[in-house]
């Protein structure tokens, strides 16, 4: 009788473990599919966005070559100046020397001669230094006739690094991003050599699970990867951007959890079987059942309490970030209001004596109200409504400089050169004020021991279709290892309580909303320079000294 009871209990235990295994596998498969699907969608989005950005960059390079070398040239020196203006390696091939070039160069020159108004893009070839070069060739004329060809060599490694998102993708699961040519050669970055990939789906975009052959330390290995592919086309040159992620590392956490739960469940079943046997032997079924129910109730209450604490923590963290962001913006906008309010408080007759300050006070208050309205609209709808118009950038910059003057401590000297010509740009009113205040605030923080703040604004010497703002300080500078991160949201080197890390993010966003671009030049111990270019609209009737600033 006792043996039969033990045998029956063993059969029940084995059946329970098998049932648990089946349930665990079913749950594991569903959760794994969800996690992998989400990761595939994320990689697809990353690949799509970065491919569009890369294609836009390459098209911009072609447009630059076209803009510089379109139209007739008066002399050969004009062509050489054009090559210097592009700031990339290139050369001028006179018409008489075209037949002496290599066969592929002759072919490009022939195509350029057939289409003198077009930029011939391609091919991609490896340079003697090891990196890959994208060639762009265009016919140039002197005195109304074609006299030769300009061939510009674009370093694909430099373009890869300029696309800040591409090198920054390697953040988890051994993820990395490479760009291959139509023949399967990895052209970006040229230094990539850890793995040799065998990819077979270069003719389609999307994200798939692939078995890939790798060569690590000279030993071939076959491993499973998530591979997101997006094509990039510039003229007739085709490139393929791949974001590759280790599939095993993606599913490893869920596999570990499933394994833990399986062993835990098996242990629970075996323990329950032994407990049942003991209960039958000791005839204490009811007492043990009550004890188990109480234990389960305690666990549920503890779990609910823990969930409540986690919700409070997440809510507190979110509100902290949001409050810091709002405070950062309002701190910049409210500074002139506080300054002028102090003047009004000290002198009752200040309104009649200082009408300009009162006007600026009202203007700042209006911008604060507009910012508050946008923040409220964003919190309700997820996206703030932007009202853009054409406005005089020179006048707006002069107003912003007047505010900056009142912010500067005595130990910091201001050097300014603001063009008076009414150049118009398209964007939100008050945006230039926010941009300059953010840059000036960062410069002041970097010059705690004193220094010089330089602000220059006028027509860009590099492109007459743009106006340029240059903000320069003699502060501590930015370390090379973090230079690429300064525009990332919430990244800051300031101490806790001194900044939120969104100032430069706001500068970059507002500049791009104007259709402009921002660059940074810095050196430790010598200072930092921010160079912002804004496309202008319309024409002006006056002249203004152009501003140039090279890398």
Order of alpha helices (4+ residues) and beta strands (2+ residues): alpha-beta-alpha-beta-alpha-beta-beta-beta-alpha-alpha-beta-beta-beta-beta-beta-alpha-alpha-alpha-alpha-beta-alpha-beta-beta-alpha-beta-beta-alpha-beta-beta
